[in-house]
Amino acid sequence: QVQLVESGGGLVQAGGSLRLSCAASGILLRLKTVAWYRQGPGKQRVLVARSTSGGGTNYADSVKGRFTISRDNVQNMVYLQMSSLNPEDTAVYYCAVPPLLWGQGTQVTVSS
């Protein structure tokens, strides 16, 4: 079964950090572009960070310098390290191999 499973979300105070993890099964992430998206309350789902199979990365302007996407090709996992969190980062975060494969999402809530 091909699936992505996120973990690591939770409640954190503003200024804090979290690391999200995405475990893949049935698909080799090292061969794919993978991405993290988020959907805040009442908002559309938007791209947060993307990592290509060739090693390139790009980030939404709102998270540049605060978030880092990384991979562990041995463990077949992708991570999103988030720091200097603020309440505007509150959202459900999704791991994806766009456009068709998505995880179930993990909630991140940042309190002020």
DOLUMMI-352257 format. One line per field, with one value per atom (N, C-alpha, C, O, CB): residue number from 1; chain; atom name; z, x, y. Coordinates in nm, 3 decimals, always signed. Glycine has a CB too. Example, Ala and Ser with C-alpha at 12.3 -4.5 7.8 and 13.67 -1.06 7.14 Angstrom:
2
k	c(1 1 1 1 1 2 2 2 2 2)
c	c(A A A A A A A A A A)
a	c(N CA C O CB N CA C O CB)
c3	c(+0.780 +0.780 +0.780 +0.846 +0.905 +0.708 +0.714 +0.787 +0.804 +0.572)
c1	c(+1.319 +1.230 +1.320 +1.424 +1.131 +1.285 +1.367 +1.290 +1.341 +1.408)
c2	c(-0.569 -0.450 -0.330 -0.332 -0.447 -0.225 -0.106 +0.003 +0.114 -0.060)
END
This chain:
112
k	c(1 1 1 1 1 2 2 2 2 2 3 3 3 3 3 4 4 4 4 4 5 5 5 5 5 6 6 6 6 6 7 7 7 7 7 8 8 8 8 8 9 9 9 9 9 10 10 10 10 10 11 11 11 11 11 12 12 12 12 12 13 13 13 13 13 14 14 14 14 14 15 15 15 15 15 16 16 16 16 16 17 17 17 17 17 18 18 18 18 18 19 19 19 19 19 20 20 20 20 20 21 21 21 21 21 22 22 22 22 22 23 23 23 23 23 24 24 24 24 24 25 25 25 25 25 26 26 26 26 26 27 27 27 27 27 28 28 28 28 28 29 29 29 29 29 30 30 30 30 30 31 31 31 31 31 32 32 32 32 32 33 33 33 33 33 34 34 34 34 34 35 35 35 35 35 36 36 36 36 36 37 37 37 37 37 38 38 38 38 38 39 39 39 39 39 40 40 40 40 40 41 41 41 41 41 42 42 42 42 42 43 43 43 43 43 44 44 44 44 44 45 45 45 45 45 46 46 46 46 46 47 47 47 47 47 48 48 48 48 48 49 49 49 49 49 50 50 50 50 50 51 51 51 51 51 52 52 52 52 52 53 53 53 53 53 54 54 54 54 54 55 55 55 55 55 56 56 56 56 56 57 57 57 57 57 58 58 58 58 58 59 59 59 59 59 60 60 60 60 60 61 61 61 61 61 62 62 62 62 62 63 63 63 63 63 64 64 64 64 64 65 65 65 65 65 66 66 66 66 66 67 67 67 67 67 68 68 68 68 68 69 69 69 69 69 70 70 70 70 70 71 71 71 71 71 72 72 72 72 72 73 73 73 73 73 74 74 74 74 74 75 75 75 75 75 76 76 76 76 76 77 77 77 77 77 78 78 78 78 78 79 79 79 79 79 80 80 80 80 80 81 81 81 81 81 82 82 82 82 82 83 83 83 83 83 84 84 84 84 84 85 85 85 85 85 86 86 86 86 86 87 87 87 87 87 88 88 88 88 88 89 89 89 89 89 90 90 90 90 90 91 91 91 91 91 92 92 92 92 92 93 93 93 93 93 94 94 94 94 94 95 95 95 95 95 96 96 96 96 96 97 97 97 97 97 98 98 98 98 98 99 99 99 99 99 100 100 100 100 100 101 101 101 101 101 102 102 102 102 102 103 103 103 103 103 104 104 104 104 104 105 105 105 105 105 106 106 106 106 106 107 107 107 107 107 108 108 108 108 108 109 109 109 109 109 110 110 110 110 110 111 111 111 111 111 112 112 112 112 112)
c	c(A A A A A A A A A A A A A A A A A A A A A A A A A A A A A A A A A A A A A A A A A A A A A A A A A A A A A A A A A A A A A A A A A A A A A A A A A A A A A A A A A A A A A A A A A A A A A A A A A A A A A A A A A A A A A A A A A A A A A A A A A A A A A A A A A A A A A A A A A A A A A A A A A A A A A A A A A A A A A A A A A A A A A A A A A A A A A A A A A A A A A A A A A A A A A A A A A A A A A A A A A A A A A A A A A A A A A A A A A A A A A A A A A A A A A A A A A A A A A A A A A A A A A A A A A A A A A A A A A A A A A A A A A A A A A A A A A A A A A A A A A A A A A A A A A A A A A A A A A A A A A A A A A A A A A A A A A A A A A A A A A A A A A A A A A A A A A A A A A A A A A A A A A A A A A A A A A A A A A A A A A A A A A A A A A A A A A A A A A A A A A A A A A A A A A A A A A A A A A A A A A A A A A A A A A A A A A A A A A A A A A A A A A A A A A A A A A A A A A A A A A A A A A A A A A A A A A A A A A A A A A A A A A A A A A A A A A A A A A A A A A A A A A A A A A A A A A A A A A A A A A A A A A A A A A A A A A A A A A A A A A A A A A A A A A A A A A A A A A A A A A A A A A A A A A A A A A A A A A A A A)
a	c(N CA C O CB N CA C O CB N CA C O CB N CA C O CB N CA C O CB N CA C O CB N CA C O CB N CA C O CB N CA C O CB N CA C O CB N CA C O CB N CA C O CB N CA C O CB N CA C O CB N CA C O CB N CA C O CB N CA C O CB N CA C O CB N CA C O CB N CA C O CB N CA C O CB N CA C O CB N CA C O CB N CA C O CB N CA C O CB N CA C O CB N CA C O CB N CA C O CB N CA C O CB N CA C O CB N CA C O CB N CA C O CB N CA C O CB N CA C O CB N CA C O CB N CA C O CB N CA C O CB N CA C O CB N CA C O CB N CA C O CB N CA C O CB N CA C O CB N CA C O CB N CA C O CB N CA C O CB N CA C O CB N CA C O CB N CA C O CB N CA C O CB N CA C O CB N CA C O CB N CA C O CB N CA C O CB N CA C O CB N CA C O CB N CA C O CB N CA C O CB N CA C O CB N CA C O CB N CA C O CB N CA C O CB N CA C O CB N CA C O CB N CA C O CB N CA C O CB N CA C O CB N CA C O CB N CA C O CB N CA C O CB N CA C O CB N CA C O CB N CA C O CB N CA C O CB N CA C O CB N CA C O CB N CA C O CB N CA C O CB N CA C O CB N CA C O CB N CA C O CB N CA C O CB N CA C O CB N CA C O CB N CA C O CB N CA C O CB N CA C O CB N CA C O CB N CA C O CB N CA C O CB N CA C O CB N CA C O CB N CA C O CB N CA C O CB N CA C O CB N CA C O CB N CA C O CB N CA C O CB N CA C O CB N CA C O CB N CA C O CB N CA C O CB N CA C O CB N CA C O CB N CA C O CB N CA C O CB N CA C O CB N CA C O CB N CA C O CB N CA C O CB N CA C O CB N CA C O CB N CA C O CB)
c3	c(+0.000 +0.000 +0.000 +0.082 +0.122 -0.092 -0.101 -0.006 -0.018 -0.247 +0.086 +0.177 +0.239 +0.243 +0.285 +0.285 +0.360 +0.495 +0.504 +0.283 +0.600 +0.734 +0.806 +0.828 +0.814 +0.842 +0.911 +1.062 +1.113 +0.872 +1.130 +1.277 +1.323 +1.245 +1.337 +1.451 +1.510 +1.536 +1.593 +1.423 +1.495 +1.523 +1.670 +1.749 +1.441 +1.705 +1.843 +1.874 +1.784 +1.935 +2.003 +2.051 +2.097 +2.174 +2.166 +2.051 +2.087 +2.107 +2.044 +1.979 +2.192 +2.214 +2.103 +2.040 +2.350 +2.080 +1.981 +2.013 +2.128 +1.979 +1.907 +1.923 +1.934 +1.928 +2.041 +1.951 +1.969 +1.837 +1.729 +2.047 +1.850 +1.735 +1.738 +1.844 +1.731 +1.621 +1.605 +1.484 +1.391 +1.589 +1.487 +1.370 +1.328 +1.404 +1.396 +1.206 +1.150 +1.073 +1.009 +1.058 +1.080 +1.009 +0.914 +0.940 +1.107 +0.806 +0.708 +0.668 +0.608 +0.582 +0.702 +0.669 +0.546 +0.538 +0.789 +0.452 +0.327 +0.321 +0.367 +0.205 +0.264 +0.235 +0.096 +0.052 +0.342 +0.027 -0.107 -0.215 -0.330 -0.108 -0.180 -0.277 -0.228 -0.108 -0.294 -0.322 -0.287 -0.299 -0.409 -0.378 -0.186 -0.188 -0.256 -0.310 -0.048 -0.255 -0.313 -0.462 -0.521 -0.285 -0.524 -0.667 -0.701 -0.818 -0.727 -0.599 -0.617 -0.562 -0.474 -0.551 -0.616 -0.551 -0.438 -0.457 -0.652 -0.322 -0.206 -0.153 -0.173 -0.095 -0.085 -0.040 +0.088 +0.123 -0.148 +0.157 +0.272 +0.233 +0.181 +0.401 +0.261 +0.243 +0.378 +0.472 +0.136 +0.387 +0.507 +0.472 +0.371 +0.605 +0.560 +0.544 +0.679 +0.772 +0.490 +0.686 +0.808 +0.817 +0.718 +0.817 +0.932 +0.951 +0.851 +0.846 +1.093 +0.773 +0.676 +0.557 +0.483 +0.743 +0.538 +0.429 +0.331 +0.361 +0.484 +0.216 +0.119 +0.155 +0.226 -0.022 +0.105 +0.122 +0.037 -0.081 +0.087 +0.096 +0.025 +0.044 +0.142 +0.072 -0.051 -0.045 +0.061 +0.068 -0.183 +0.142 +0.243 +0.199 +0.202 +0.379 +0.158 +0.120 +0.026 +0.031 +0.243 -0.060 -0.159 -0.174 -0.166 -0.295 -0.195 -0.214 -0.337 -0.344 -0.087 -0.433 -0.554 -0.536 -0.445 -0.674 -0.623 -0.617 -0.644 -0.603 -0.718 -0.712 -0.741 -0.630 -0.640 -0.865 -0.525 -0.410 -0.397 -0.300 -0.416 -0.494 -0.484 -0.385 -0.363 -0.619 -0.326 -0.232 -0.263 -0.315 -0.086 -0.230 -0.233 -0.124 -0.080 -0.373 -0.082 +0.034 +0.004 -0.076 +0.154 +0.071 +0.069 +0.135 +0.229 +0.141 +0.087 +0.143 +0.293 +0.368 +0.073 +0.336 +0.476 +0.572 +0.692 +0.492 +0.519 +0.608 +0.580 +0.651 +0.594 +0.481 +0.448 +0.569 +0.638 +0.329 +0.592 +0.705 +0.836 +0.935 +0.719 +0.840 +0.965 +0.952 +1.050 +1.004 +0.834 +0.811 +0.721 +0.634 +0.747 +0.744 +0.661 +0.628 +0.717 +0.732 +0.500 +0.456 +0.434 +0.381 +0.324 +0.477 +0.460 +0.438 +0.462 +0.583 +0.392 +0.364 +0.433 +0.460 +0.214 +0.460 +0.498 +0.401 +0.417 +0.649 +0.299 +0.194 +0.242 +0.185 +0.073 +0.343 +0.398 +0.470 +0.452 +0.495 +0.551 +0.625 +0.542 +0.584 +0.751 +0.423 +0.335 +0.403 +0.405 +0.293 +0.459 +0.533 +0.490 +0.437 +0.681 +0.515 +0.490 +0.618 +0.692 +0.370 +0.643 +0.765 +0.732 +0.627 +0.857 +0.824 +0.817 +0.954 +1.050 +0.774 +0.962 +1.086 +1.086 +0.994 +1.101 +1.188 +1.196 +1.321 +1.431 +1.197 +1.305 +1.419 +1.414 +1.315 +1.421 +1.522 +1.534 +1.493 +1.418 +1.448 +1.544 +1.507 +1.561 +1.668 +1.560 +1.485 +1.527 +1.503 +1.432 +1.450 +1.561 +1.549 +1.404 +1.376 +1.622 +1.313 +1.172 +1.110 +1.001 +1.092 +1.178 +1.131 +1.171 +1.132 +1.183 +1.250 +1.291 +1.169 +1.091 +1.392 +1.154 +1.036 +1.049 +1.136 +0.906 +0.959 +0.939 +0.831 +0.724 +0.897 +0.862 +0.771 +0.704 +0.769 +0.846 +0.573 +0.492 +0.420 +0.362 +0.392 +0.424 +0.342 +0.210 +0.207 +0.414 +0.101 -0.028 -0.127 -0.122 -0.085 -0.216 -0.342 -0.446 -0.499 -0.366 -0.475 -0.557 -0.699 -0.750 -0.560 -0.763 -0.716 -0.654 -0.605 -0.828 -0.654 -0.624 -0.488 -0.438 -0.728 -0.427 -0.303 -0.187 -0.186 -0.311 -0.087 +0.028 +0.156 +0.159 +0.016 +0.261 +0.393 +0.451 +0.389 +0.485 +0.574 +0.638 +0.710 +0.747 +0.735 +0.729 +0.793 +0.941 +1.007 +0.772 +0.992 +1.134 +1.177 +1.109 +1.168 +1.289 +1.335 +1.408 +1.496 +1.427 +1.370 +1.441 +1.492 +1.414 +1.349 +1.621 +1.680 +1.756 +1.843 +1.774 +1.722 +1.787 +1.870 +1.817 +1.681 +1.997 +2.086 +2.106 +2.103 +2.222 +2.125 +2.142 +2.288 +2.321 +2.086)
c1	c(+0.084 +0.000 +0.088 +0.179 -0.095 +0.060 +0.135 +0.072 -0.047 +0.139 +0.150 +0.096 +0.204 +0.321 +0.015 +0.161 +0.245 +0.179 +0.058 +0.264 +0.258 +0.205 +0.286 +0.407 +0.207 +0.219 +0.285 +0.277 +0.187 +0.223 +0.372 +0.371 +0.451 +0.522 +0.428 +0.438 +0.519 +0.446 +0.503 +0.632 +0.321 +0.247 +0.214 +0.236 +0.121 +0.160 +0.122 +0.102 +0.092 +0.225 +0.097 +0.078 +0.213 +0.284 -0.027 +0.246 +0.373 +0.351 +0.264 +0.482 +0.429 +0.420 +0.492 +0.585 +0.478 +0.448 +0.514 +0.663 +0.704 +0.449 +0.742 +0.887 +0.948 +1.070 +0.924 +0.864 +0.911 +0.939 +0.929 +0.812 +0.974 +1.011 +0.939 +0.900 +1.163 +0.922 +0.868 +0.934 +0.977 +0.712 +0.943 +0.987 +0.879 +0.839 +1.121 +0.833 +0.736 +0.809 +0.912 +0.635 +0.754 +0.810 +0.705 +0.585 +0.859 +0.753 +0.666 +0.730 +0.837 +0.642 +0.663 +0.712 +0.639 +0.516 +0.692 +0.715 +0.657 +0.667 +0.764 +0.727 +0.565 +0.568 +0.512 +0.420 +0.488 +0.570 +0.523 +0.572 +0.530 +0.377 +0.660 +0.713 +0.850 +0.872 +0.616 +0.943 +1.077 +1.084 +1.084 +1.185 +1.091 +1.090 +1.212 +1.206 +1.080 +1.323 +1.446 +1.432 +1.511 +1.563 +1.332 +1.312 +1.208 +1.179 +1.270 +1.154 +1.039 +1.063 +1.146 +0.919 +0.988 +0.973 +0.873 +0.764 +0.927 +0.911 +0.821 +0.800 +0.883 +0.879 +0.690 +0.655 +0.576 +0.514 +0.577 +0.579 +0.492 +0.398 +0.440 +0.575 +0.272 +0.169 +0.104 +0.121 +0.062 +0.031 -0.047 -0.178 -0.191 +0.032 -0.274 -0.405 -0.448 -0.479 -0.509 -0.449 -0.491 -0.643 -0.712 -0.428 -0.694 -0.840 -0.902 -0.864 -0.872 -0.995 -1.064 -0.980 -1.016 -1.112 -0.868 -0.779 -0.761 -0.796 -0.642 -0.707 -0.676 -0.545 -0.461 -0.668 -0.530 -0.406 -0.297 -0.319 -0.423 -0.181 -0.073 +0.058 +0.077 -0.060 +0.146 +0.278 +0.363 +0.366 +0.348 +0.430 +0.521 +0.666 +0.746 +0.496 +0.699 +0.836 +0.835 +0.746 +0.924 +0.936 +0.943 +1.088 +1.180 +0.885 +1.107 +1.241 +1.237 +1.156 +1.290 +1.323 +1.327 +1.420 +1.503 +1.370 +1.407 +1.494 +1.639 +1.730 +1.448 +1.661 +1.797 +1.861 +1.977 +1.796 +1.784 +1.841 +1.801 +1.837 +1.988 +1.728 +1.683 +1.570 +1.490 +1.641 +1.565 +1.457 +1.402 +1.472 +1.507 +1.277 +1.222 +1.115 +1.058 +1.162 +1.092 +1.009 +0.913 +0.941 +1.095 +0.800 +0.710 +0.781 +0.859 +0.576 +0.755 +0.820 +0.795 +0.881 +0.771 +0.678 +0.639 +0.720 +0.720 +0.492 +0.789 +0.863 +1.012 +1.087 +0.810 +1.057 +1.199 +1.282 +1.249 +1.226 +1.388 +1.475 +1.428 +1.501 +1.487 +1.306 +1.253 +1.229 +1.243 +1.121 +1.192 +1.160 +1.267 +1.324 +1.020 +1.292 +1.386 +1.328 +1.288 +1.522 +1.325 +1.281 +1.405 +1.506 +1.195 +1.397 +1.511 +1.460 +1.344 +1.606 +1.551 +1.517 +1.612 +1.727 +1.517 +1.564 +1.648 +1.615 +1.516 +1.625 +1.698 +1.666 +1.682 +1.621 +1.755 +1.760 +1.774 +1.645 +1.594 +1.895 +1.594 +1.471 +1.346 +1.234 +1.468 +1.365 +1.252 +1.156 +1.034 +1.177 +1.215 +1.137 +1.171 +1.279 +1.158 +1.078 +1.098 +1.062 +0.972 +1.012 +1.132 +1.112 +1.086 +1.125 +1.233 +1.021 +1.007 +1.043 +0.967 +0.861 +1.159 +1.202 +1.148 +1.175 +1.358 +1.073 +1.010 +1.058 +1.055 +0.856 +1.102 +1.149 +1.088 +1.026 +1.302 +1.106 +1.049 +0.901 +0.856 +1.128 +0.829 +0.689 +0.607 +0.635 +0.632 +0.507 +0.414 +0.272 +0.251 +0.442 +0.174 +0.035 -0.013 -0.101 -0.058 +0.045 +0.005 +0.050 +0.005 +0.063 +0.136 +0.178 +0.081 +0.097 +0.316 -0.019 -0.119 -0.193 -0.250 -0.218 -0.191 -0.250 -0.241 -0.172 -0.181 -0.311 -0.286 -0.178 -0.190 -0.417 -0.075 +0.038 +0.031 +0.010 +0.173 +0.049 +0.038 +0.170 +0.231 -0.076 +0.211 +0.321 +0.261 +0.151 +0.401 +0.333 +0.278 +0.388 +0.499 +0.193 +0.352 +0.425 +0.326 +0.244 +0.471 +0.336 +0.232 +0.233 +0.339 +0.248 +0.120 -0.007 -0.103 -0.209 -0.075 -0.068 -0.171 -0.159 -0.258 -0.171 -0.043 -0.025 -0.012 +0.075 +0.098 -0.100 -0.105 -0.116 -0.175 -0.223 -0.058 -0.079 -0.209 -0.283 +0.037 -0.236 -0.361 -0.354 -0.456 -0.403 -0.234 -0.216 -0.187 -0.228 -0.337 -0.117 -0.089 -0.111 -0.068 +0.056 -0.178 -0.215 -0.099 -0.036 -0.338 -0.073 +0.023 -0.052 -0.115 +0.144 -0.045 -0.110 -0.006 +0.063 -0.226 +0.003 +0.100 +0.023 -0.059 +0.192 +0.048 -0.021 +0.061 +0.184 -0.049 -0.009 +0.060 +0.093 +0.151 -0.025)
c2	c(-0.119 +0.000 +0.124 +0.138 +0.001 +0.214 +0.338 +0.440 +0.471 +0.392 +0.490 +0.591 +0.676 +0.639 +0.525 +0.790 +0.884 +0.906 +0.925 +1.020 +0.903 +0.921 +1.028 +1.012 +0.788 +1.136 +1.246 +1.226 +1.159 +1.380 +1.284 +1.287 +1.408 +1.471 +1.155 +1.438 +1.544 +1.674 +1.767 +1.571 +1.683 +1.804 +1.818 +1.726 +1.807 +1.932 +1.954 +2.100 +2.183 +1.896 +2.130 +2.266 +2.320 +2.254 +2.271 +2.440 +2.501 +2.650 +2.709 +2.475 +2.710 +2.854 +2.929 +2.877 +2.892 +3.050 +3.135 +3.144 +3.159 +3.276 +3.136 +3.136 +2.998 +2.983 +3.215 +2.899 +2.762 +2.692 +2.749 +2.684 +2.564 +2.482 +2.349 +2.300 +2.460 +2.293 +2.159 +2.095 +2.163 +2.161 +1.963 +1.891 +1.792 +1.704 +1.818 +1.810 +1.717 +1.608 +1.632 +1.792 +1.489 +1.375 +1.318 +1.325 +1.267 +1.262 +1.199 +1.066 +1.063 +1.291 +0.958 +0.824 +0.773 +0.778 +0.727 +0.724 +0.674 +0.524 +0.464 +0.737 +0.464 +0.320 +0.298 +0.366 +0.239 +0.200 +0.167 +0.260 +0.248 +0.166 +0.352 +0.448 +0.492 +0.511 +0.571 +0.507 +0.551 +0.704 +0.759 +0.483 +0.770 +0.916 +0.974 +1.084 +0.969 +0.903 +0.958 +0.980 +1.054 +0.865 +0.918 +0.933 +1.039 +1.063 +0.802 +1.102 +1.190 +1.331 +1.352 +1.130 +1.423 +1.552 +1.535 +1.480 +1.663 +1.581 +1.574 +1.715 +1.804 +1.480 +1.732 +1.866 +1.862 +1.761 +1.940 +1.973 +1.999 +2.113 +2.216 +2.034 +2.090 +2.191 +2.217 +2.139 +2.147 +2.325 +2.351 +2.418 +2.486 +2.436 +2.396 +2.457 +2.513 +2.439 +2.355 +2.644 +2.711 +2.721 +2.695 +2.850 +2.758 +2.769 +2.866 +2.983 +2.814 +2.817 +2.902 +2.943 +3.035 +3.022 +2.874 +2.911 +2.794 +2.680 +2.955 +2.826 +2.723 +2.654 +2.709 +2.782 +2.533 +2.461 +2.526 +2.553 +2.312 +2.551 +2.618 +2.543 +2.471 +2.762 +2.562 +2.500 +2.570 +2.693 +2.506 +2.490 +2.543 +2.522 +2.616 +2.476 +2.402 +2.370 +2.251 +2.166 +2.342 +2.248 +2.141 +2.098 +2.179 +2.187 +1.969 +1.914 +1.823 +1.730 +1.835 +1.852 +1.770 +1.651 +1.648 +1.854 +1.555 +1.437 +1.475 +1.403 +1.332 +1.586 +1.631 +1.712 +1.752 +1.712 +1.736 +1.806 +1.952 +2.018 +1.797 +2.002 +2.140 +2.157 +2.066 +2.190 +2.274 +2.305 +2.443 +2.530 +2.297 +2.463 +2.597 +2.609 +2.509 +2.630 +2.732 +2.760 +2.875 +2.963 +2.794 +2.870 +2.984 +3.102 +3.084 +2.952 +3.222 +3.340 +3.352 +3.398 +3.466 +3.309 +3.326 +3.239 +3.263 +3.295 +3.138 +3.048 +3.048 +2.981 +2.908 +3.120 +3.123 +3.167 +3.264 +3.217 +3.094 +3.125 +3.067 +3.070 +3.272 +3.014 +2.956 +2.805 +2.732 +3.025 +2.760 +2.619 +2.557 +2.623 +2.605 +2.429 +2.355 +2.218 +2.143 +2.341 +2.187 +2.054 +1.969 +2.015 +2.062 +1.844 +1.755 +1.613 +1.582 +1.761 +1.528 +1.390 +1.294 +1.328 +1.365 +1.177 +1.064 +0.953 +0.881 +1.020 +0.939 +0.842 +0.697 +0.607 +0.865 +0.676 +0.540 +0.500 +0.389 +0.531 +0.591 +0.564 +0.592 +0.562 +0.648 +0.649 +0.682 +0.779 +0.759 +0.554 +0.884 +0.982 +1.124 +1.150 +0.966 +1.213 +1.355 +1.429 +1.388 +1.405 +1.537 +1.614 +1.760 +1.811 +1.600 +1.826 +1.971 +2.025 +2.011 +2.013 +2.086 +2.151 +2.292 +2.370 +2.150 +2.326 +2.456 +2.528 +2.472 +2.443 +2.649 +2.727 +2.866 +2.905 +2.735 +2.940 +3.075 +3.075 +3.161 +3.176 +2.978 +2.964 +3.081 +3.135 +2.832 +3.117 +3.222 +3.174 +3.076 +3.355 +3.241 +3.192 +3.177 +3.096 +3.286 +3.255 +3.243 +3.111 +3.075 +3.359 +3.038 +2.906 +2.796 +2.681 +2.874 +2.831 +2.732 +2.678 +2.754 +2.794 +2.546 +2.484 +2.333 +2.280 +2.532 +2.266 +2.124 +2.113 +2.172 +2.046 +2.039 +2.024 +1.888 +1.785 +2.041 +1.890 +1.769 +1.741 +1.831 +1.782 +1.619 +1.570 +1.522 +1.466 +1.455 +1.545 +1.506 +1.470 +1.522 +1.618 +1.379 +1.359 +1.409 +1.333 +1.205 +1.537 +1.598 +1.544 +1.507 +1.749 +1.538 +1.594 +1.494 +1.533 +1.660 +1.365 +1.267 +1.198 +1.145 +1.164 +1.198 +1.124 +1.220 +1.308 +1.032 +1.203 +1.294 +1.214 +1.106 +1.393 +1.269 +1.213 +1.263 +1.339 +1.246 +1.217 +1.253 +1.386 +1.443 +1.146 +1.436 +1.566 +1.555 +1.460 +1.649 +1.655 +1.665 +1.810 +1.903 +1.618 +1.827 +1.961 +2.027 +1.967 +1.954 +2.150 +2.234 +2.357 +2.429 +2.276 +2.379 +2.494 +2.575 +2.523 +2.451 +2.703 +2.792 +2.893 +2.969 +2.863 +2.894 +2.985 +3.112 +3.109 +2.918 +3.221 +3.350 +3.376 +3.479 +3.465)
END
